[in-house]
């Protein structure tokens, strides 16, 4: 399956990774998504919401119009791969997204990620992280910064943001991570390598279950000449 040609990219069912949420009873589900295959990419690389009673049948909110304007919250003018998480604190929500506009720049380099925080799902504080500019010692040659997600670290009592990075001089896709600061507006410190799959990986999702963290990701297998011969969902 070519994931780049899917009509709708779905990021996360709200509350799936929140420890408190797993113990609470809720009445519905929320998806954060964007669209990205029509001629007018700029109108599609925007944050949208959909709701469901059963996580099978979905209804787009706001008549499928953007919830926020990407020009207002990003450096590139577009957002992709939005991931939404219910926080451990009551009525706190977090979104991270790829700061990227293929409408403006195609599949060239993108600056980094967008961070959003809200206490009511309507009003959102926003900030951006430009990996090359904010952390030039290690990431001056960062080319792609893709598909961020957030998970709560119950031991550190912090929110960990993880994402895929590709550097200019290397086709490898590796996972990096960093803790968000207290107000979820930037990283506490320079991101570090979290996981390097043999043949690269992207679109990671960490799930905590029975005392262990499980990383699922889209990976591939290459032959000795570097040609991709198989791909699919893998677990680490």
FENMOTA-V281294 format. One record per residue. N is the residue number from 1. PSI is psi as a letter, one per 40 degrees, with the letter a starting at -180 (* if undefined). Layout:
BEGIN
n=N psi=PSI
n=N psi=PSI
END
This chain:
BEGIN
n=1 psi=h
n=2 psi=h
n=3 psi=d
n=4 psi=e
n=5 psi=e
n=6 psi=i
n=7 psi=d
n=8 psi=h
n=9 psi=h
n=10 psi=h
n=11 psi=d
n=12 psi=i
n=13 psi=h
n=14 psi=h
n=15 psi=e
n=16 psi=d
n=17 psi=e
n=18 psi=h
n=19 psi=d
n=20 psi=d
n=21 psi=d
n=22 psi=d
n=23 psi=e
n=24 psi=i
n=25 psi=h
n=26 psi=i
n=27 psi=e
n=28 psi=a
n=29 psi=i
n=30 psi=h
n=31 psi=i
n=32 psi=h
n=33 psi=i
n=34 psi=i
n=35 psi=i
n=36 psi=f
n=37 psi=e
n=38 psi=i
n=39 psi=d
n=40 psi=g
n=41 psi=d
n=42 psi=d
n=43 psi=e
n=44 psi=d
n=45 psi=g
n=46 psi=i
n=47 psi=h
n=48 psi=i
n=49 psi=i
n=50 psi=i
n=51 psi=i
n=52 psi=i
n=53 psi=d
n=54 psi=e
n=55 psi=e
n=56 psi=d
n=57 psi=h
n=58 psi=i
n=59 psi=h
n=60 psi=h
n=61 psi=i
n=62 psi=f
n=63 psi=f
n=64 psi=e
n=65 psi=i
n=66 psi=i
n=67 psi=d
n=68 psi=i
n=69 psi=h
n=70 psi=d
n=71 psi=d
n=72 psi=d
n=73 psi=e
n=74 psi=i
n=75 psi=d
n=76 psi=d
n=77 psi=e
n=78 psi=i
n=79 psi=i
n=80 psi=i
n=81 psi=f
n=82 psi=h
n=83 psi=h
n=84 psi=h
n=85 psi=h
n=86 psi=h
n=87 psi=i
n=88 psi=d
n=89 psi=i
n=90 psi=h
n=91 psi=f
n=92 psi=h
n=93 psi=i
n=94 psi=i
n=95 psi=h
n=96 psi=i
n=97 psi=i
n=98 psi=h
n=99 psi=g
n=100 psi=h
n=101 psi=h
n=102 psi=d
n=103 psi=d
n=104 psi=d
n=105 psi=e
n=106 psi=a
n=107 psi=f
n=108 psi=a
n=109 psi=i
n=110 psi=i
n=111 psi=d
n=112 psi=b
n=113 psi=i
n=114 psi=h
n=115 psi=h
n=116 psi=i
n=117 psi=i
n=118 psi=i
n=119 psi=e
n=120 psi=e
n=121 psi=e
n=122 psi=d
n=123 psi=h
n=124 psi=h
n=125 psi=i
n=126 psi=i
n=127 psi=i
n=128 psi=i
n=129 psi=h
n=130 psi=h
n=131 psi=d
n=132 psi=d
n=133 psi=d
n=134 psi=d
n=135 psi=g
n=136 psi=d
n=137 psi=d
n=138 psi=d
n=139 psi=f
n=140 psi=d
n=141 psi=e
n=142 psi=h
n=143 psi=d
n=144 psi=h
n=145 psi=h
n=146 psi=i
n=147 psi=f
n=148 psi=i
n=149 psi=i
n=150 psi=i
n=151 psi=i
n=152 psi=h
n=153 psi=h
n=154 psi=d
n=155 psi=d
n=156 psi=e
n=157 psi=f
n=158 psi=i
n=159 psi=h
n=160 psi=h
n=161 psi=h
n=162 psi=i
n=163 psi=i
n=164 psi=h
n=165 psi=h
n=166 psi=h
n=167 psi=i
n=168 psi=d
n=169 psi=e
n=170 psi=h
n=171 psi=e
n=172 psi=i
n=173 psi=h
n=174 psi=i
n=175 psi=h
n=176 psi=i
n=177 psi=i
n=178 psi=i
n=179 psi=i
n=180 psi=i
n=181 psi=i
n=182 psi=d
n=183 psi=e
n=184 psi=f
n=185 psi=e
n=186 psi=i
n=187 psi=i
n=188 psi=d
n=189 psi=i
n=190 psi=h
n=191 psi=i
n=192 psi=i
n=193 psi=h
n=194 psi=d
n=195 psi=h
n=196 psi=h
n=197 psi=i
n=198 psi=d
n=199 psi=f
n=200 psi=i
n=201 psi=i
n=202 psi=i
n=203 psi=f
n=204 psi=i
n=205 psi=h
n=206 psi=h
n=207 psi=h
n=208 psi=h
n=209 psi=h
n=210 psi=f
n=211 psi=e
n=212 psi=i
n=213 psi=h
n=214 psi=h
n=215 psi=h
n=216 psi=i
n=217 psi=i
n=218 psi=h
n=219 psi=i
n=220 psi=i
n=221 psi=h
n=222 psi=i
n=223 psi=a
n=224 psi=e
n=225 psi=e
n=226 psi=e
n=227 psi=h
n=228 psi=h
n=229 psi=e
n=230 psi=i
n=231 psi=i
n=232 psi=a
n=233 psi=h
n=234 psi=i
n=235 psi=i
n=236 psi=*
END
